[in-house]
Amino acid sequence: IGDHGIMTCEQARNIAQRWLLEVSQGKDPSGEKQEVRQTPILKELAEKYMKEHAPHKKLSSCKEDQRLWNQFILATLGSLKVSSIERSDIAKLHHSLQHLPTTANRVRSLLSKALNLAELWGYRPNHSNPCLHIKKYSETKRERFLSQDEIAKLMGVLDEEERGNTNPWPLHAIRLLLITGCRLNEILTLKWEEVDLKNQCLRLRDSKTGKKLIYLSTIAIELLKHIPQEVGNPFVICGGKEGAHLINLQKPWRRIREKVGLEDVRLHDLRHTFASIAASNGLSLPIIGALLGHKQTQTTARYAHLIGQPLLEASEKISGKIMEKTKNA
């Protein structure tokens, strides 16, 4: 049971009585003791998750998972036995991140997936996931669209920067983000072999939602023709290292947006602006979703309220024409 001196005779007697009771009930205390001993701690489960499950995800998602493990989860729960983690442990961690609702929800989702896998791998009983019934925090969807005046100012500053011999690659990237509605990583990792000028499209092989076709306007095509192709570099937006693409657009963007007076605008808001202009000009949600590469209709639904304005204007025109005919009758 244990070494004399570490455990008292009374403690050993109590354990022995409990084991006798378990044996009489058909249980195997020695087997259960061995099973508990072999159950990994959460840190070991995280390592197995990153080694065996994460490689099936996109590289950016793998990096985000690793960041969440390291920054928010393992310091608090890493030493706990996977089999002993309870709902109260998850709830306490989730509550500690309430000031970061999006992060808190991602941490919960990551733990839920890892603990589902723990059941699959035999570390926990089936249907025992402690993340169940941990309610997600509501996340406020941030909406910031550039006005026509702001777009004009931004384009003017980009032209001014280019004339001033500034590094041109961030400028090309920002223009393409606004004109195509693409995601940041789709533009930064875009290769010339994916650019099909003849058929006016980009044939992306590895976007966030898998293979994707982006249709190009004549303005987007002119922008691409304006970008020089670097010998030996397959990427449209070249980086500082030979044969590499630009990695970080945030630093030049912060400088440019400050110059324009758009300190509250993120790079992703350029994509929102593309979609908002499409909605405000009467394009349907399915068309907007197709342009943005959304696979889920609810993702595009955030722009639904913008579609009402052109419909309202159309209704005003029609009713005006009707009344005009009535007055002339």
C-alpha positions as CSV (number, residue, x, y, z in Angstrom):
1,I,0.0,0.0,0.0
2,G,2.8,2.4,1.0
3,D,6.1,2.8,2.9
4,H,5.9,2.9,6.7
5,G,6.7,6.3,8.0
6,I,5.3,8.1,4.9
7,M,1.9,6.5,5.7
8,T,0.5,5.8,9.2
9,C,-0.9,2.4,10.1
10,E,-4.3,4.0,10.4
11,Q,-4.2,5.4,6.9
12,A,-3.0,2.0,5.5
13,R,-5.8,0.2,7.4
14,N,-8.4,2.6,5.9
15,I,-7.1,2.1,2.4
16,A,-7.0,-1.7,2.8
17,Q,-10.7,-1.6,4.0
18,R,-11.7,0.5,1.0
19,W,-9.9,-1.9,-1.4
20,L,-11.6,-4.9,0.3
21,L,-15.0,-3.2,-0.3
22,E,-14.1,-2.5,-4.0
23,V,-13.1,-6.1,-4.5
24,S,-16.4,-7.3,-3.0
25,Q,-18.1,-5.1,-5.6
26,G,-16.2,-6.7,-8.4
27,K,-13.8,-3.8,-8.9
28,D,-10.0,-4.1,-9.4
29,P,-8.3,-1.5,-7.2
30,S,-4.8,-2.3,-8.5
31,G,-5.9,-2.0,-12.1
32,E,-7.6,1.3,-11.5
33,K,-4.5,2.5,-9.6
34,Q,-2.3,1.5,-12.6
35,E,-4.8,3.2,-15.1
36,V,-4.7,6.5,-13.2
37,R,-0.9,6.3,-13.1
38,Q,-0.7,5.9,-16.9
39,T,-3.1,8.8,-17.6
40,P,-1.1,11.7,-19.1
41,I,-1.2,15.2,-17.7
42,L,-2.7,18.0,-19.9
43,K,0.7,19.2,-21.0
44,E,1.4,15.7,-22.5
45,L,-2.0,15.7,-24.1
46,A,-1.3,19.1,-25.7
47,E,2.0,17.7,-27.1
48,K,0.1,14.7,-28.6
49,Y,-2.6,17.0,-30.0
50,M,0.0,19.2,-31.7
51,K,1.9,16.2,-33.1
52,E,-1.0,14.0,-34.3
53,H,-4.0,16.3,-34.8
54,A,-2.7,19.8,-35.5
55,P,-0.8,18.8,-38.7
56,H,-4.2,18.2,-40.4
57,K,-5.0,21.9,-40.0
58,K,-3.6,24.9,-41.8
59,L,-0.2,26.2,-40.6
60,S,-1.7,29.4,-39.3
61,S,-4.2,27.5,-37.3
62,C,-1.5,25.3,-35.9
63,K,0.5,28.3,-34.8
64,E,-2.6,29.8,-33.2
65,D,-3.3,26.5,-31.3
66,Q,0.3,26.5,-30.0
67,R,0.0,30.1,-28.9
68,L,-3.2,29.4,-26.9
69,W,-1.7,26.3,-25.2
70,N,1.5,28.2,-24.2
71,Q,0.0,31.6,-23.3
72,F,-3.3,30.7,-21.6
73,I,-3.8,27.0,-20.9
74,L,-0.7,25.1,-19.8
75,A,0.5,27.5,-17.1
76,T,-2.9,26.9,-15.3
77,L,-4.0,23.4,-16.2
78,G,-0.9,21.8,-17.7
79,S,0.0,19.7,-14.7
80,L,-3.5,18.2,-14.1
81,K,-4.2,14.6,-15.0
82,V,-6.3,14.5,-18.1
83,S,-8.7,12.1,-16.4
84,S,-9.2,14.4,-13.4
85,I,-10.0,17.6,-15.2
86,E,-13.4,18.8,-14.1
87,R,-15.9,21.4,-15.4
88,S,-14.9,23.7,-12.5
89,D,-11.3,23.8,-13.8
90,I,-12.4,24.8,-17.3
91,A,-15.0,27.3,-16.0
92,K,-12.3,29.0,-13.8
93,L,-9.9,29.4,-16.7
94,H,-12.7,30.6,-19.0
95,H,-13.9,33.1,-16.4
96,S,-10.3,34.5,-15.9
97,L,-10.3,35.4,-19.6
98,Q,-13.7,37.2,-19.6
99,H,-12.0,40.5,-20.4
100,L,-10.8,38.8,-23.7
101,P,-14.1,37.1,-24.8
102,T,-12.9,36.0,-28.2
103,T,-9.7,34.5,-26.7
104,A,-11.7,32.8,-23.9
105,N,-14.0,31.2,-26.5
106,R,-11.1,30.0,-28.6
107,V,-9.4,28.5,-25.5
108,R,-12.6,26.7,-24.6
109,S,-13.0,25.3,-28.1
110,L,-9.4,24.1,-28.2
111,L,-9.7,22.4,-24.8
112,S,-13.0,20.9,-25.9
113,K,-11.4,19.4,-29.1
114,A,-8.4,18.1,-27.2
115,L,-10.5,16.5,-24.5
116,N,-12.8,14.9,-27.1
117,L,-9.6,13.4,-28.6
118,A,-8.6,12.3,-25.0
119,E,-11.8,10.2,-25.0
120,L,-10.9,8.7,-28.4
121,W,-7.4,7.9,-27.2
122,G,-8.7,6.2,-24.0
123,Y,-7.6,8.8,-21.5
124,R,-11.2,9.7,-20.4
125,P,-14.6,7.9,-20.3
126,N,-16.8,8.6,-23.3
127,H,-19.2,11.6,-23.1
128,S,-17.2,13.1,-20.2
129,N,-16.0,16.3,-21.8
130,P,-15.9,18.9,-19.0
131,C,-16.2,21.8,-21.5
132,L,-19.8,20.8,-22.1
133,H,-22.2,23.5,-20.8
134,I,-19.4,26.1,-20.4
135,K,-21.3,28.9,-22.1
136,K,-19.3,31.0,-24.6
137,Y,-19.0,34.7,-24.1
138,S,-20.9,36.9,-26.7
139,E,-18.5,38.4,-29.1
140,T,-19.2,41.9,-30.5
141,K,-18.7,41.9,-34.2
142,R,-16.7,45.0,-35.1
143,E,-17.9,46.9,-38.2
144,R,-15.8,49.6,-39.7
145,F,-16.2,50.5,-43.4
146,L,-14.3,53.2,-45.2
147,S,-16.3,56.0,-46.8
148,Q,-15.7,57.1,-50.4
149,D,-13.8,60.1,-49.1
150,E,-11.6,57.9,-46.8
151,I,-10.9,55.5,-49.8
152,A,-9.9,58.5,-51.9
153,K,-7.5,59.8,-49.2
154,L,-6.0,56.3,-48.7
155,M,-5.4,55.9,-52.4
156,G,-3.8,59.4,-52.6
157,V,-1.4,58.6,-49.7
158,L,-0.4,55.3,-51.3
159,D,0.4,57.1,-54.6
160,E,2.3,59.7,-52.7
161,E,4.3,57.1,-50.8
162,E,5.2,55.3,-54.1
163,R,6.4,58.5,-55.6
164,G,8.6,59.0,-52.5
165,N,10.6,55.8,-53.2
166,T,9.0,54.0,-50.2
167,N,9.2,50.2,-50.3
168,P,6.6,49.5,-52.9
169,W,5.5,46.0,-51.8
170,P,3.3,47.0,-48.9
171,L,1.7,49.6,-51.1
172,H,0.8,47.0,-53.7
173,A,-0.5,44.7,-51.1
174,I,-2.8,47.3,-49.5
175,R,-4.3,48.3,-52.9
176,L,-5.0,44.7,-53.8
177,L,-6.6,44.0,-50.4
178,L,-9.1,46.9,-51.0
179,I,-9.8,46.2,-54.7
180,T,-10.1,42.4,-54.5
181,G,-11.7,41.9,-51.1
182,C,-9.1,39.1,-50.4
183,R,-7.9,38.1,-47.0
184,L,-4.6,39.4,-45.9
185,N,-2.8,36.0,-46.1
186,E,-4.3,35.3,-49.5
187,I,-2.6,38.4,-50.9
188,L,0.7,38.1,-49.0
189,T,1.2,34.4,-50.2
190,L,-0.2,35.0,-53.7
191,K,2.1,33.5,-56.4
192,W,2.3,34.6,-60.0
193,E,1.4,31.1,-61.2
194,E,-2.0,31.6,-59.5
195,V,-2.7,34.9,-61.4
196,D,-4.8,34.2,-64.5
197,L,-5.0,37.6,-66.3
198,K,-6.5,36.0,-69.5
199,N,-9.5,34.7,-67.6
200,Q,-9.5,37.6,-65.1
201,C,-9.2,35.6,-61.9
202,L,-6.9,34.4,-59.2
203,R,-6.8,30.6,-58.7
204,L,-5.8,30.3,-55.1
205,R,-4.6,26.9,-54.1
206,D,-4.5,27.3,-50.3
207,S,-6.8,29.9,-48.9
208,K,-8.5,29.8,-45.5
209,T,-11.4,27.9,-47.1
210,G,-9.4,25.7,-49.4
211,K,-9.1,26.1,-53.2
212,K,-10.7,29.4,-54.2
213,L,-11.4,31.4,-57.4
214,I,-11.3,35.2,-57.1
215,Y,-12.7,37.2,-60.0
216,L,-10.7,40.3,-61.0
217,S,-12.0,43.6,-62.1
218,T,-10.2,45.5,-64.8
219,I,-8.8,47.8,-62.1
220,A,-7.4,44.8,-60.2
221,I,-5.8,43.5,-63.4
222,E,-4.2,46.9,-64.0
223,L,-2.8,46.9,-60.5
224,L,-1.3,43.5,-61.0
225,K,0.2,44.5,-64.3
226,H,1.7,47.5,-62.5
227,I,3.5,45.1,-60.1
228,P,7.0,44.1,-61.3
229,Q,7.8,40.3,-61.3
230,E,11.1,39.8,-59.4
231,V,13.4,37.2,-61.0
232,G,13.7,34.1,-58.8
233,N,10.7,35.1,-56.6
234,P,7.4,33.3,-57.2
235,F,5.4,35.7,-55.0
236,V,3.5,38.7,-56.2
237,I,4.2,40.6,-52.9
238,C,7.9,40.2,-52.3
239,G,9.6,40.2,-48.9
240,G,13.0,41.2,-47.7
241,K,14.6,37.8,-48.2
242,E,15.4,36.4,-51.6
243,G,12.5,34.2,-53.0
244,A,10.2,35.1,-50.0
245,H,7.0,36.9,-49.7
246,L,6.3,39.9,-47.4
247,I,5.6,38.6,-43.9
248,N,4.4,41.6,-41.8
249,L,2.2,44.3,-43.3
250,Q,1.1,45.6,-39.9
251,K,4.0,48.0,-39.4
252,P,3.7,49.9,-42.7
253,W,-0.1,49.8,-42.4
254,R,0.1,51.6,-39.0
255,R,2.3,54.3,-40.5
256,I,0.1,54.8,-43.6
257,R,-3.3,54.7,-41.7
258,E,-1.9,57.4,-39.3
259,K,-1.0,59.5,-42.3
260,V,-4.5,59.2,-43.7
261,G,-6.2,59.6,-40.3
262,L,-7.6,56.1,-40.1
263,E,-6.1,55.0,-36.8
264,D,-9.1,52.8,-36.0
265,V,-9.0,50.9,-39.3
266,R,-7.5,47.4,-39.4
267,L,-6.3,45.7,-42.6
268,H,-9.2,43.3,-42.4
269,D,-11.6,46.3,-42.5
270,L,-10.5,46.7,-46.2
271,R,-12.2,43.4,-46.9
272,H,-15.3,44.6,-45.0
273,T,-15.2,47.8,-47.1
274,F,-15.2,45.8,-50.3
275,A,-18.2,43.8,-49.1
276,S,-20.1,46.9,-47.8
277,I,-19.7,48.7,-51.2
278,A,-21.0,45.6,-52.9
279,A,-24.0,45.4,-50.6
280,S,-24.7,49.1,-50.8
281,N,-24.8,48.8,-54.6
282,G,-27.5,46.2,-54.6
283,L,-25.6,43.0,-55.0
284,S,-27.2,40.0,-53.4
285,L,-25.8,38.1,-50.4
286,P,-25.0,35.0,-52.4
287,I,-23.1,37.1,-54.9
288,I,-21.2,38.9,-52.2
289,G,-20.5,35.6,-50.4
290,A,-19.1,34.2,-53.7
291,L,-16.9,37.2,-54.2
292,L,-15.5,36.9,-50.7
293,G,-15.1,33.1,-50.9
294,H,-17.5,32.5,-48.0
295,K,-18.6,28.8,-47.6
296,Q,-21.2,29.6,-45.0
297,T,-24.1,31.9,-45.8
298,Q,-24.3,33.2,-42.2
299,T,-20.8,34.6,-42.6
300,T,-22.1,37.0,-45.3
301,A,-25.3,37.8,-43.4
302,R,-23.5,40.5,-41.4
303,Y,-23.8,42.7,-44.6
304,A,-27.6,42.1,-45.0
305,H,-28.6,45.5,-43.4
306,L,-26.5,47.3,-46.0
307,I,-28.6,45.9,-48.8
308,G,-31.7,47.7,-47.6
309,Q,-30.5,51.1,-48.7
310,P,-30.4,50.6,-52.5
311,L,-33.8,48.8,-52.2
312,L,-35.2,51.7,-50.4
313,E,-33.9,54.1,-53.0
314,A,-35.3,51.9,-55.7
315,S,-38.7,51.9,-54.0
316,E,-38.6,55.7,-53.7
317,K,-37.9,56.0,-57.5
318,I,-40.7,53.6,-58.4
319,S,-43.3,55.2,-56.1
320,G,-42.2,58.6,-57.4
321,K,-42.8,57.5,-61.0
322,I,-46.2,56.1,-60.1
323,M,-47.2,59.4,-58.4
324,E,-45.8,61.3,-61.4
325,K,-48.0,59.4,-63.8
326,T,-51.0,59.9,-61.4
327,K,-50.5,63.7,-61.3
328,N,-50.2,63.8,-65.1
329,A,-53.4,61.8,-65.6
